[in-house]
């Protein structure tokens, strides 16, 4: 909610890709730039559910959230299900790929 792209950058793998509900695949750099510029602004969320499956140095998280955001000037609350894959980078988990869809 604070648009801390410096901290978000640290949580994402260098080759991170976000797939939005429109199907658009966005690189880490482009997504962070759009957050910095205000084209994508996240105001809050309500967690509905979350599950995590770990297999060695990889993990998959499936979350459902009600996300309050302004995207390209339109503010709404979206019911989003996100499937995010993580890889272990040293002692840290980093998000590598995330796909969102409405539920």
C-alpha positions in Angstrom: 0.0 0.0 0.0 3.0 2.2 0.5 4.2 1.5 -3.1 7.6 0.4 -1.7 9.0 -0.8 -5.0 12.5 -1.1 -3.5 11.3 -3.7 -1.1 9.1 -5.4 -3.6 12.1 -5.6 -6.0 13.9 -7.6 -3.4 11.1 -10.1 -3.0 10.9 -10.9 -6.7 13.3 -13.0 -8.8 15.2 -11.1 -11.5 13.2 -12.9 -14.2 9.8 -12.5 -12.4 6.7 -12.3 -14.7 3.2 -11.2 -13.7 0.3 -12.4 -15.7 -2.7 -10.1 -15.2 -6.4 -10.9 -15.4 -6.3 -9.6 -18.9 -3.7 -12.2 -19.8 -1.0 -9.6 -20.3 2.4 -10.8 -19.3 4.4 -8.1 -17.6 8.1 -8.2 -16.7 9.3 -7.3 -13.2 10.8 -4.0 -14.5 7.7 -2.9 -16.3 5.4 -3.7 -13.3 7.6 -1.9 -10.8 7.8 1.1 -13.2 4.0 1.3 -13.4 3.7 1.1 -9.6 6.3 3.9 -9.2 4.5 6.1 -11.8 1.1 5.6 -10.2 -0.4 3.8 -13.2 -1.0 0.9 -10.8 -1.7 1.8 -7.2 -2.6 -0.7 -4.6 -4.8 0.7 -1.7 -5.5 -2.5 0.3 -6.6 -6.1 0.3 -8.6 -8.5 2.3 -7.2 -12.1 2.4 -9.9 -14.7 1.7 -7.7 -17.8 1.6 -4.2 -19.0 1.1 -2.5 -22.4 0.6 1.2 -23.1 0.1 2.8 -26.3 -1.2 6.6 -26.7 -0.8 8.7 -29.1 -2.8 12.4 -28.8 -2.1 13.6 -25.4 -3.4 10.3 -24.5 -5.1 6.9 -23.6 -3.7 3.5 -22.7 -5.1 1.1 -20.3 -3.2 -2.5 -20.0 -4.2 -4.2 -17.0 -2.7 -7.6 -15.4 -2.9 -7.9 -11.8 -2.0 -10.2 -8.8 -2.5 -7.8 -6.3 -3.9 -8.6 -2.5 -3.8 -6.5 -0.9 -6.6 -6.5 1.9 -9.1 -5.3 0.5 -12.4 -4.8 2.9 -15.3 -7.1 5.4 -13.6 -10.0 3.0 -12.7 -10.4 2.2 -9.0 -12.2 -1.0 -8.0 -12.1 -4.0 -5.7 -11.3 -7.1 -7.6 -11.7 -10.7 -6.3 -8.4 -12.2 -7.4 -7.0 -15.6 -7.2 -3.2 -15.6 -7.7 -1.0 -18.6 -8.3 2.6 -17.7 -7.5 5.6 -19.9 -7.9 8.6 -19.3 -5.7 12.2 -20.4 -5.8 14.7 -20.5 -2.9 17.5 -18.1 -3.5 20.0 -18.8 -0.7 18.0 -18.6 2.4 15.2 -16.4 0.9 12.1 -17.3 -1.1 11.6 -15.2 -4.3 8.5 -15.0 -6.4 9.3 -16.1 -10.0 5.9 -16.1 -11.7 2.4 -15.0 -10.7 -0.8 -15.5 -12.6 -4.0 -13.7 -11.5 -7.6 -14.4 -12.4 -10.9 -13.3 -11.0 -12.9 -15.8 -9.0 
